[in-house]
């Protein structure tokens, strides 16, 4: 593990891509955004301290139609 600063608007993962890291937030907020077929984006969740942004990816090679993005500056 390594503590890093995650600036606002940092993309943590993209749709249909497996992330390289799991981000365990100790501060700040991240948003999980679903991308619809027409390109519309809808926020479907927020993750804050003590949360794992790419938690669903830890279960295996599942690709998901969401984006993980930092909303408020934090550390992981």
PDB file of N, CA, C and O in Angstrom:
ATOM      1  N   UNK A   1       0.834  -1.174   0.000  1.00  0.00           N
ATOM      2  CA  UNK A   1       0.000   0.000   0.000  1.00  0.00           C
ATOM      3  C   UNK A   1       0.880   1.238   0.000  1.00  0.00           C
ATOM      4  O   UNK A   1       2.002   1.247   0.506  1.00  0.00           O
ATOM      5  N   UNK A   2       0.319   2.273  -0.588  1.00  0.00           N
ATOM      6  CA  UNK A   2       1.018   3.548  -0.662  1.00  0.00           C
ATOM      7  C   UNK A   2      -0.003   4.668  -0.561  1.00  0.00           C
ATOM      8  O   UNK A   2      -1.019   4.649  -1.256  1.00  0.00           O
ATOM      9  N   UNK A   3       0.262   5.645   0.301  1.00  0.00           N
ATOM     10  CA  UNK A   3      -0.648   6.780   0.420  1.00  0.00           C
ATOM     11  C   UNK A   3      -0.333   7.787  -0.674  1.00  0.00           C
ATOM     12  O   UNK A   3       0.820   8.176  -0.860  1.00  0.00           O
ATOM     13  N   UNK A   4      -1.369   8.206  -1.399  1.00  0.00           N
ATOM     14  CA  UNK A   4      -1.211   9.195  -2.466  1.00  0.00           C
ATOM     15  C   UNK A   4      -2.333  10.217  -2.379  1.00  0.00           C
ATOM     16  O   UNK A   4      -3.406   9.934  -1.846  1.00  0.00           O
ATOM     17  N   UNK A   5      -2.072  11.410  -2.909  1.00  0.00           N
ATOM     18  CA  UNK A   5      -3.095  12.447  -2.990  1.00  0.00           C
ATOM     19  C   UNK A   5      -3.851  12.263  -4.302  1.00  0.00           C
ATOM     20  O   UNK A   5      -3.241  12.101  -5.359  1.00  0.00           O
ATOM     21  N   UNK A   6      -5.169  12.290  -4.229  1.00  0.00           N
ATOM     22  CA  UNK A   6      -6.016  12.142  -5.414  1.00  0.00           C
ATOM     23  C   UNK A   6      -6.711  13.476  -5.682  1.00  0.00           C
ATOM     24  O   UNK A   6      -7.687  13.804  -5.008  1.00  0.00           O
ATOM     25  N   UNK A   7      -6.227  14.245  -6.651  1.00  0.00           N
ATOM     26  CA  UNK A   7      -6.853  15.532  -6.958  1.00  0.00           C
ATOM     27  C   UNK A   7      -8.288  15.364  -7.472  1.00  0.00           C
ATOM     28  O   UNK A   7      -8.658  14.313  -7.995  1.00  0.00           O
ATOM     29  N   UNK A   8      -9.073  16.412  -7.311  1.00  0.00           N
ATOM     30  CA  UNK A   8     -10.431  16.425  -7.821  1.00  0.00           C
ATOM     31  C   UNK A   8     -10.423  16.152  -9.328  1.00  0.00           C
ATOM     32  O   UNK A   8      -9.533  16.611 -10.044  1.00  0.00           O
ATOM     33  N   UNK A   9     -11.410  15.409  -9.794  1.00  0.00           N
ATOM     34  CA  UNK A   9     -11.598  15.018 -11.198  1.00  0.00           C
ATOM     35  C   UNK A   9     -10.628  13.930 -11.680  1.00  0.00           C
ATOM     36  O   UNK A   9     -10.557  13.660 -12.879  1.00  0.00           O
ATOM     37  N   UNK A  10      -9.885  13.306 -10.768  1.00  0.00           N
ATOM     38  CA  UNK A  10      -9.033  12.184 -11.146  1.00  0.00           C
ATOM     39  C   UNK A  10      -9.919  11.006 -11.525  1.00  0.00           C
ATOM     40  O   UNK A  10     -10.778  10.601 -10.742  1.00  0.00           O
ATOM     41  N   UNK A  11      -9.719  10.454 -12.716  1.00  0.00           N
ATOM     42  CA  UNK A  11     -10.462   9.271 -13.160  1.00  0.00           C
ATOM     43  C   UNK A  11      -9.757   8.049 -12.583  1.00  0.00           C
ATOM     44  O   UNK A  11      -8.574   7.830 -12.840  1.00  0.00           O
ATOM     45  N   UNK A  12     -10.482   7.257 -11.805  1.00  0.00           N
ATOM     46  CA  UNK A  12      -9.897   6.076 -11.174  1.00  0.00           C
ATOM     47  C   UNK A  12     -10.044   4.833 -12.047  1.00  0.00           C
ATOM     48  O   UNK A  12      -9.190   3.946 -12.020  1.00  0.00           O
ATOM     49  N   UNK A  13     -11.107   4.771 -12.807  1.00  0.00           N
ATOM     50  CA  UNK A  13     -11.269   3.706 -13.798  1.00  0.00           C
ATOM     51  C   UNK A  13     -12.311   4.138 -14.817  1.00  0.00           C
ATOM     52  O   UNK A  13     -13.132   5.015 -14.549  1.00  0.00           O
ATOM     53  N   UNK A  14     -12.269   3.516 -15.981  1.00  0.00           N
ATOM     54  CA  UNK A  14     -13.171   3.814 -17.094  1.00  0.00           C
ATOM     55  C   UNK A  14     -14.111   2.629 -17.325  1.00  0.00           C
ATOM     56  O   UNK A  14     -13.827   1.525 -16.860  1.00  0.00           O
ATOM     57  N   UNK A  15     -15.233   2.838 -18.039  1.00  0.00           N
ATOM     58  CA  UNK A  15     -16.148   1.723 -18.333  1.00  0.00           C
ATOM     59  C   UNK A  15     -15.452   0.607 -19.105  1.00  0.00           C
ATOM     60  O   UNK A  15     -14.609   0.855 -19.967  1.00  0.00           O
ATOM     61  N   UNK A  16     -15.821  -0.612 -18.778  1.00  0.00           N
ATOM     62  CA  UNK A  16     -15.337  -1.823 -19.457  1.00  0.00           C
ATOM     63  C   UNK A  16     -13.833  -2.031 -19.336  1.00  0.00           C
ATOM     64  O   UNK A  16     -13.267  -2.821 -20.091  1.00  0.00           O
ATOM     65  N   UNK A  17     -13.170  -1.345 -18.407  1.00  0.00           N
ATOM     66  CA  UNK A  17     -11.738  -1.539 -18.179  1.00  0.00           C
ATOM     67  C   UNK A  17     -11.514  -2.033 -16.760  1.00  0.00           C
ATOM     68  O   UNK A  17     -12.187  -1.603 -15.823  1.00  0.00           O
ATOM     69  N   UNK A  18     -10.560  -2.941 -16.616  1.00  0.00           N
ATOM     70  CA  UNK A  18     -10.190  -3.394 -15.284  1.00  0.00           C
ATOM     71  C   UNK A  18      -9.165  -2.423 -14.713  1.00  0.00           C
ATOM     72  O   UNK A  18      -8.150  -2.155 -15.356  1.00  0.00           O
ATOM     73  N   UNK A  19      -9.412  -1.894 -13.521  1.00  0.00           N
ATOM     74  CA  UNK A  19      -8.464  -0.947 -12.934  1.00  0.00           C
ATOM     75  C   UNK A  19      -7.179  -1.644 -12.483  1.00  0.00           C
ATOM     76  O   UNK A  19      -7.176  -2.840 -12.193  1.00  0.00           O
ATOM     77  N   UNK A  20      -6.099  -0.880 -12.431  1.00  0.00           N
ATOM     78  CA  UNK A  20      -4.810  -1.414 -11.980  1.00  0.00           C
ATOM     79  C   UNK A  20      -4.726  -1.477 -10.461  1.00  0.00           C
ATOM     80  O   UNK A  20      -3.987  -2.289  -9.905  1.00  0.00           O
ATOM     81  N   UNK A  21      -5.490  -0.613  -9.793  1.00  0.00           N
ATOM     82  CA  UNK A  21      -5.388  -0.481  -8.339  1.00  0.00           C
ATOM     83  C   UNK A  21      -6.771  -0.508  -7.706  1.00  0.00           C
ATOM     84  O   UNK A  21      -7.780  -0.263  -8.368  1.00  0.00           O
ATOM     85  N   UNK A  22      -6.798  -0.810  -6.420  1.00  0.00           N
ATOM     86  CA  UNK A  22      -7.994  -0.623  -5.598  1.00  0.00           C
ATOM     87  C   UNK A  22      -7.703   0.577  -4.716  1.00  0.00           C
ATOM     88  O   UNK A  22      -6.678   0.606  -4.035  1.00  0.00           O
ATOM     89  N   UNK A  23      -8.577   1.561  -4.714  1.00  0.00           N
ATOM     90  CA  UNK A  23      -8.376   2.785  -3.947  1.00  0.00           C
ATOM     91  C   UNK A  23      -9.181   2.722  -2.656  1.00  0.00           C
ATOM     92  O   UNK A  23     -10.411   2.765  -2.675  1.00  0.00           O
ATOM     93  N   UNK A  24      -8.482   2.620  -1.547  1.00  0.00           N
ATOM     94  CA  UNK A  24      -9.094   2.621  -0.222  1.00  0.00           C
ATOM     95  C   UNK A  24      -9.057   4.060   0.278  1.00  0.00           C
ATOM     96  O   UNK A  24      -8.005   4.541   0.699  1.00  0.00           O
ATOM     97  N   UNK A  25     -10.179   4.743   0.236  1.00  0.00           N
ATOM     98  CA  UNK A  25     -10.206   6.157   0.595  1.00  0.00           C
ATOM     99  C   UNK A  25     -10.109   6.341   2.105  1.00  0.00           C
ATOM    100  O   UNK A  25     -10.786   5.663   2.879  1.00  0.00           O
ATOM    101  N   UNK A  26      -9.249   7.276   2.502  1.00  0.00           N
ATOM    102  CA  UNK A  26      -9.157   7.657   3.909  1.00  0.00           C
ATOM    103  C   UNK A  26      -9.709   9.063   4.122  1.00  0.00           C
ATOM    104  O   UNK A  26      -9.939   9.480   5.257  1.00  0.00           O
ATOM    105  N   UNK A  27      -9.920   9.790   3.028  1.00  0.00           N
ATOM    106  CA  UNK A  27     -10.536  11.120   3.073  1.00  0.00           C
ATOM    107  C   UNK A  27     -11.053  11.446   1.677  1.00  0.00           C
ATOM    108  O   UNK A  27     -10.748  10.740   0.716  1.00  0.00           O
ATOM    109  N   UNK A  28     -11.832  12.511   1.569  1.00  0.00           N
ATOM    110  CA  UNK A  28     -12.379  12.908   0.273  1.00  0.00           C
ATOM    111  C   UNK A  28     -13.572  12.055  -0.127  1.00  0.00           C
ATOM    112  O   UNK A  28     -14.057  11.232   0.649  1.00  0.00           O
ATOM    113  N   UNK A  29     -14.042  12.273  -1.372  1.00  0.00           N
ATOM    114  CA  UNK A  29     -15.181  11.542  -1.916  1.00  0.00           C
ATOM    115  C   UNK A  29     -14.906  11.148  -3.357  1.00  0.00           C
ATOM    116  O   UNK A  29     -14.244  11.877  -4.096  1.00  0.00           O
ATOM    117  N   UNK A  30     -15.419   9.992  -3.747  1.00  0.00           N
ATOM    118  CA  UNK A  30     -15.378   9.564  -5.146  1.00  0.00           C
ATOM    119  C   UNK A  30     -16.809   9.282  -5.586  1.00  0.00           C
ATOM    120  O   UNK A  30     -17.662   8.923  -4.774  1.00  0.00           O
ATOM    121  N   UNK A  31     -17.054   9.444  -6.853  1.00  0.00           N
ATOM    122  CA  UNK A  31     -18.371   9.227  -7.424  1.00  0.00           C
ATOM    123  C   UNK A  31     -18.318   8.047  -8.383  1.00  0.00           C
ATOM    124  O   UNK A  31     -17.347   7.870  -9.118  1.00  0.00           O
ATOM    125  N   UNK A  32     -19.370   7.249  -8.365  1.00  0.00           N
ATOM    126  CA  UNK A  32     -19.528   6.166  -9.332  1.00  0.00           C
ATOM    127  C   UNK A  32     -20.608   6.617 -10.305  1.00  0.00           C
ATOM    128  O   UNK A  32     -21.746   6.875  -9.912  1.00  0.00           O
ATOM    129  N   UNK A  33     -20.240   6.710 -11.579  1.00  0.00           N
ATOM    130  CA  UNK A  33     -21.126   7.249 -12.607  1.00  0.00           C
ATOM    131  C   UNK A  33     -21.418   6.165 -13.642  1.00  0.00           C
ATOM    132  O   UNK A  33     -20.495   5.547 -14.174  1.00  0.00           O
ATOM    133  N   UNK A  34     -22.690   5.936 -13.927  1.00  0.00           N
ATOM    134  CA  UNK A  34     -23.102   4.990 -14.964  1.00  0.00           C
ATOM    135  C   UNK A  34     -23.219   5.728 -16.288  1.00  0.00           C
ATOM    136  O   UNK A  34     -23.786   6.819 -16.355  1.00  0.00           O
ATOM    137  N   UNK A  35     -22.678   5.125 -17.340  1.00  0.00           N
ATOM    138  CA  UNK A  35     -22.774   5.694 -18.682  1.00  0.00           C
ATOM    139  C   UNK A  35     -23.861   4.931 -19.431  1.00  0.00           C
ATOM    140  O   UNK A  35     -23.751   3.724 -19.643  1.00  0.00           O
ATOM    141  N   UNK A  36     -24.913   5.646 -19.829  1.00  0.00           N
ATOM    142  CA  UNK A  36     -26.036   5.027 -20.532  1.00  0.00           C
ATOM    143  C   UNK A  36     -25.681   4.820 -22.006  1.00  0.00           C
ATOM    144  O   UNK A  36     -24.690   5.367 -22.490  1.00  0.00           O
ATOM    145  N   UNK A  37     -26.481   4.038 -22.709  1.00  0.00           N
ATOM    146  CA  UNK A  37     -26.224   3.754 -24.124  1.00  0.00           C
ATOM    147  C   UNK A  37     -26.169   5.008 -24.990  1.00  0.00           C
ATOM    148  O   UNK A  37     -25.424   5.056 -25.969  1.00  0.00           O
ATOM    149  N   UNK A  38     -26.960   6.027 -24.633  1.00  0.00           N
ATOM    150  CA  UNK A  38     -26.970   7.264 -25.426  1.00  0.00           C
ATOM    151  C   UNK A  38     -25.873   8.247 -25.002  1.00  0.00           C
ATOM    152  O   UNK A  38     -25.810   9.365 -25.513  1.00  0.00           O
ATOM    153  N   UNK A  39     -25.009   7.829 -24.068  1.00  0.00           N
ATOM    154  CA  UNK A  39     -23.912   8.677 -23.619  1.00  0.00           C
ATOM    155  C   UNK A  39     -24.227   9.505 -22.383  1.00  0.00           C
ATOM    156  O   UNK A  39     -23.331  10.124 -21.809  1.00  0.00           O
ATOM    157  N   UNK A  40     -25.483   9.523 -21.968  1.00  0.00           N
ATOM    158  CA  UNK A  40     -25.872  10.252 -20.763  1.00  0.00           C
ATOM    159  C   UNK A  40     -25.193   9.622 -19.554  1.00  0.00           C
ATOM    160  O   UNK A  40     -25.068   8.401 -19.463  1.00  0.00           O
ATOM    161  N   UNK A  41     -24.758  10.468 -18.633  1.00  0.00           N
ATOM    162  CA  UNK A  41     -24.110   9.976 -17.422  1.00  0.00           C
ATOM    163  C   UNK A  41     -24.980  10.269 -16.215  1.00  0.00           C
ATOM    164  O   UNK A  41     -25.532  11.362 -16.085  1.00  0.00           O
ATOM    165  N   UNK A  42     -25.101   9.281 -15.327  1.00  0.00           N
ATOM    166  CA  UNK A  42     -25.919   9.399 -14.136  1.00  0.00           C
ATOM    167  C   UNK A  42     -25.098   8.952 -12.934  1.00  0.00           C
ATOM    168  O   UNK A  42     -24.552   7.849 -12.919  1.00  0.00           O
ATOM    169  N   UNK A  43     -25.016   9.823 -11.919  1.00  0.00           N
ATOM    170  CA  UNK A  43     -24.311   9.423 -10.702  1.00  0.00           C
ATOM    171  C   UNK A  43     -25.159   8.406  -9.963  1.00  0.00           C
ATOM    172  O   UNK A  43     -26.338   8.641  -9.698  1.00  0.00           O
ATOM    173  N   UNK A  44     -24.553   7.273  -9.633  1.00  0.00           N
ATOM    174  CA  UNK A  44     -25.327   6.236  -8.953  1.00  0.00           C
ATOM    175  C   UNK A  44     -24.840   5.939  -7.561  1.00  0.00           C
ATOM    176  O   UNK A  44     -25.452   5.156  -6.833  1.00  0.00           O
ATOM    177  N   UNK A  45     -23.733   6.565  -7.183  1.00  0.00           N
ATOM    178  CA  UNK A  45     -23.250   6.347  -5.830  1.00  0.00           C
ATOM    179  C   UNK A  45     -22.055   7.202  -5.499  1.00  0.00           C
ATOM    180  O   UNK A  45     -21.376   7.727  -6.382  1.00  0.00           O
ATOM    181  N   UNK A  46     -21.808   7.332  -4.203  1.00  0.00           N
ATOM    182  CA  UNK A  46     -20.637   8.045  -3.723  1.00  0.00           C
ATOM    183  C   UNK A  46     -19.926   7.170  -2.709  1.00  0.00           C
ATOM    184  O   UNK A  46     -20.553   6.413  -1.968  1.00  0.00           O
ATOM    185  N   UNK A  47     -18.618   7.285  -2.690  1.00  0.00           N
ATOM    186  CA  UNK A  47     -17.805   6.525  -1.750  1.00  0.00           C
ATOM    187  C   UNK A  47     -16.945   7.519  -0.986  1.00  0.00           C
ATOM    188  O   UNK A  47     -16.349   8.421  -1.574  1.00  0.00           O
ATOM    189  N   UNK A  48     -16.885   7.347   0.334  1.00  0.00           N
ATOM    190  CA  UNK A  48     -16.094   8.252   1.155  1.00  0.00           C
ATOM    191  C   UNK A  48     -15.078   7.445   1.967  1.00  0.00           C
ATOM    192  O   UNK A  48     -14.737   6.318   1.609  1.00  0.00           O
ATOM    193  N   UNK A  49     -14.609   8.025   3.042  1.00  0.00           N
ATOM    194  CA  UNK A  49     -13.569   7.376   3.842  1.00  0.00           C
ATOM    195  C   UNK A  49     -13.998   5.973   4.264  1.00  0.00           C
ATOM    196  O   UNK A  49     -15.166   5.708   4.550  1.00  0.00           O
ATOM    197  N   UNK A  50     -13.028   5.109   4.288  1.00  0.00           N
ATOM    198  CA  UNK A  50     -13.199   3.701   4.619  1.00  0.00           C
ATOM    199  C   UNK A  50     -13.945   2.922   3.551  1.00  0.00           C
ATOM    200  O   UNK A  50     -14.409   1.811   3.810  1.00  0.00           O
ATOM    201  N   UNK A  51     -14.069   3.488   2.347  1.00  0.00           N
ATOM    202  CA  UNK A  51     -14.696   2.797   1.228  1.00  0.00           C
ATOM    203  C   UNK A  51     -13.656   2.394   0.205  1.00  0.00           C
ATOM    204  O   UNK A  51     -12.549   2.933   0.191  1.00  0.00           O
ATOM    205  N   UNK A  52     -14.008   1.448  -0.654  1.00  0.00           N
ATOM    206  CA  UNK A  52     -13.133   0.989  -1.725  1.00  0.00           C
ATOM    207  C   UNK A  52     -13.815   1.310  -3.049  1.00  0.00           C
ATOM    208  O   UNK A  52     -14.898   0.802  -3.338  1.00  0.00           O
ATOM    209  N   UNK A  53     -13.177   2.153  -3.847  1.00  0.00           N
ATOM    210  CA  UNK A  53     -13.796   2.589  -5.093  1.00  0.00           C
ATOM    211  C   UNK A  53     -13.983   1.434  -6.060  1.00  0.00           C
ATOM    212  O   UNK A  53     -15.073   1.284  -6.611  1.00  0.00           O
ATOM    213  N   UNK A  54     -12.995   0.632  -6.284  1.00  0.00           N
ATOM    214  CA  UNK A  54     -13.090  -0.473  -7.236  1.00  0.00           C
ATOM    215  C   UNK A  54     -13.448  -1.788  -6.570  1.00  0.00           C
ATOM    216  O   UNK A  54     -12.990  -2.842  -7.012  1.00  0.00           O
ATOM    217  N   UNK A  55     -14.240  -1.755  -5.539  1.00  0.00           N
ATOM    218  CA  UNK A  55     -14.585  -2.955  -4.779  1.00  0.00           C
ATOM    219  C   UNK A  55     -15.158  -4.078  -5.618  1.00  0.00           C
ATOM    220  O   UNK A  55     -14.811  -5.239  -5.401  1.00  0.00           O
ATOM    221  N   UNK A  56     -16.033  -3.767  -6.578  1.00  0.00           N
ATOM    222  CA  UNK A  56     -16.640  -4.798  -7.417  1.00  0.00           C
ATOM    223  C   UNK A  56     -15.575  -5.506  -8.268  1.00  0.00           C
ATOM    224  O   UNK A  56     -15.737  -6.678  -8.607  1.00  0.00           O
ATOM    225  N   UNK A  57     -14.517  -4.822  -8.606  1.00  0.00           N
ATOM    226  CA  UNK A  57     -13.459  -5.411  -9.421  1.00  0.00           C
ATOM    227  C   UNK A  57     -12.619  -6.422  -8.646  1.00  0.00           C
ATOM    228  O   UNK A  57     -11.939  -7.252  -9.251  1.00  0.00           O
ATOM    229  N   UNK A  58     -12.658  -6.365  -7.325  1.00  0.00           N
ATOM    230  CA  UNK A  58     -11.906  -7.319  -6.514  1.00  0.00           C
ATOM    231  C   UNK A  58     -12.518  -8.716  -6.575  1.00  0.00           C
ATOM    232  O   UNK A  58     -11.886  -9.688  -6.162  1.00  0.00           O
ATOM    233  N   UNK A  59     -13.738  -8.819  -7.085  1.00  0.00           N
ATOM    234  CA  UNK A  59     -14.424 -10.105  -7.166  1.00  0.00           C
ATOM    235  C   UNK A  59     -14.023 -10.923  -8.390  1.00  0.00           C
ATOM    236  O   UNK A  59     -14.380 -12.097  -8.490  1.00  0.00           O
ATOM    237  N   UNK A  60     -13.296 -10.325  -9.310  1.00  0.00           N
ATOM    238  CA  UNK A  60     -12.889 -11.043 -10.510  1.00  0.00           C
ATOM    239  C   UNK A  60     -12.763 -10.108 -11.685  1.00  0.00           C
ATOM    240  O   UNK A  60     -12.692  -8.890 -11.515  1.00  0.00           O
ATOM    241  N   UNK A  61     -12.733 -10.669 -12.874  1.00  0.00           N
ATOM    242  CA  UNK A  61     -12.549  -9.898 -14.095  1.00  0.00           C
ATOM    243  C   UNK A  61     -13.860  -9.338 -14.639  1.00  0.00           C
ATOM    244  O   UNK A  61     -14.112  -9.395 -15.842  1.00  0.00           O
ATOM    245  N   UNK A  62     -14.679  -8.806 -13.765  1.00  0.00           N
ATOM    246  CA  UNK A  62     -15.961  -8.234 -14.194  1.00  0.00           C
ATOM    247  C   UNK A  62     -15.738  -6.854 -14.795  1.00  0.00           C
ATOM    248  O   UNK A  62     -15.074  -6.007 -14.198  1.00  0.00           O
ATOM    249  N   UNK A  63     -16.298  -6.636 -15.977  1.00  0.00           N
ATOM    250  CA  UNK A  63     -16.258  -5.296 -16.540  1.00  0.00           C
ATOM    251  C   UNK A  63     -17.596  -4.639 -16.223  1.00  0.00           C
ATOM    252  O   UNK A  63     -18.647  -5.272 -16.323  1.00  0.00           O
ATOM    253  N   UNK A  64     -17.548  -3.379 -15.844  1.00  0.00           N
ATOM    254  CA  UNK A  64     -18.754  -2.671 -15.442  1.00  0.00           C
ATOM    255  C   UNK A  64     -18.919  -1.413 -16.285  1.00  0.00           C
ATOM    256  O   UNK A  64     -17.928  -0.854 -16.755  1.00  0.00           O
ATOM    257  N   UNK A  65     -20.163  -0.956 -16.486  1.00  0.00           N
ATOM    258  CA  UNK A  65     -20.410   0.222 -17.323  1.00  0.00           C
ATOM    259  C   UNK A  65     -20.344   1.520 -16.525  1.00  0.00           C
ATOM    260  O   UNK A  65     -21.131   2.434 -16.772  1.00  0.00           O
ATOM    261  N   UNK A  66     -19.426   1.614 -15.583  1.00  0.00           N
ATOM    262  CA  UNK A  66     -19.336   2.803 -14.740  1.00  0.00           C
ATOM    263  C   UNK A  66     -17.963   3.445 -14.811  1.00  0.00           C
ATOM    264  O   UNK A  66     -16.992   2.849 -15.277  1.00  0.00           O
ATOM    265  N   UNK A  67     -17.917   4.683 -14.333  1.00  0.00           N
ATOM    266  CA  UNK A  67     -16.666   5.433 -14.202  1.00  0.00           C
ATOM    267  C   UNK A  67     -16.501   5.754 -12.731  1.00  0.00           C
ATOM    268  O   UNK A  67     -17.468   6.110 -12.058  1.00  0.00           O
ATOM    269  N   UNK A  68     -15.287   5.630 -12.229  1.00  0.00           N
ATOM    270  CA  UNK A  68     -14.978   6.056 -10.869  1.00  0.00           C
ATOM    271  C   UNK A  68     -14.164   7.338 -10.947  1.00  0.00           C
ATOM    272  O   UNK A  68     -13.120   7.366 -11.598  1.00  0.00           O
ATOM    273  N   UNK A  69     -14.622   8.395 -10.296  1.00  0.00           N
ATOM    274  CA  UNK A  69     -13.947   9.692 -10.395  1.00  0.00           C
ATOM    275  C   UNK A  69     -13.928  10.370  -9.016  1.00  0.00           C
ATOM    276  O   UNK A  69     -14.902  10.299  -8.267  1.00  0.00           O
ATOM    277  N   UNK A  70     -12.813  11.022  -8.695  1.00  0.00           N
ATOM    278  CA  UNK A  70     -12.684  11.735  -7.439  1.00  0.00           C
ATOM    279  C   UNK A  70     -13.479  13.044  -7.511  1.00  0.00           C
ATOM    280  O   UNK A  70     -13.333  13.810  -8.464  1.00  0.00           O
ATOM    281  N   UNK A  71     -14.316  13.296  -6.506  1.00  0.00           N
ATOM    282  CA  UNK A  71     -15.083  14.537  -6.437  1.00  0.00           C
ATOM    283  C   UNK A  71     -14.416  15.563  -5.548  1.00  0.00           C
ATOM    284  O   UNK A  71     -14.311  16.734  -5.914  1.00  0.00           O
ATOM    285  N   UNK A  72     -13.965  15.132  -4.381  1.00  0.00           N
ATOM    286  CA  UNK A  72     -13.329  16.020  -3.417  1.00  0.00           C
ATOM    287  C   UNK A  72     -11.948  15.465  -3.123  1.00  0.00           C
ATOM    288  O   UNK A  72     -11.791  14.271  -2.870  1.00  0.00           O
ATOM    289  N   UNK A  73     -10.951  16.331  -3.157  1.00  0.00           N
ATOM    290  CA  UNK A  73      -9.564  15.930  -2.942  1.00  0.00           C
ATOM    291  C   UNK A  73      -9.447  15.052  -1.716  1.00  0.00           C
ATOM    292  O   UNK A  73     -10.041  15.331  -0.674  1.00  0.00           O
ATOM    293  N   UNK A  74      -8.676  13.991  -1.852  1.00  0.00           N
ATOM    294  CA  UNK A  74      -8.480  13.088  -0.736  1.00  0.00           C
ATOM    295  C   UNK A  74      -7.196  12.306  -0.881  1.00  0.00           C
ATOM    296  O   UNK A  74      -6.422  12.506  -1.817  1.00  0.00           O
ATOM    297  N   UNK A  75      -6.993  11.427   0.047  1.00  0.00           N
ATOM    298  CA  UNK A  75      -5.843  10.523   0.030  1.00  0.00           C
ATOM    299  C   UNK A  75      -6.358   9.109   0.006  1.00  0.00           C
ATOM    300  O   UNK A  75      -7.463   8.831   0.473  1.00  0.00           O
ATOM    301  N   UNK A  76      -5.572   8.231  -0.529  1.00  0.00           N
ATOM    302  CA  UNK A  76      -5.945   6.810  -0.459  1.00  0.00           C
ATOM    303  C   UNK A  76      -4.819   6.055   0.185  1.00  0.00           C
ATOM    304  O   UNK A  76      -4.907   4.839   0.351  1.00  0.00           O
TER     305      UNK A  76
END
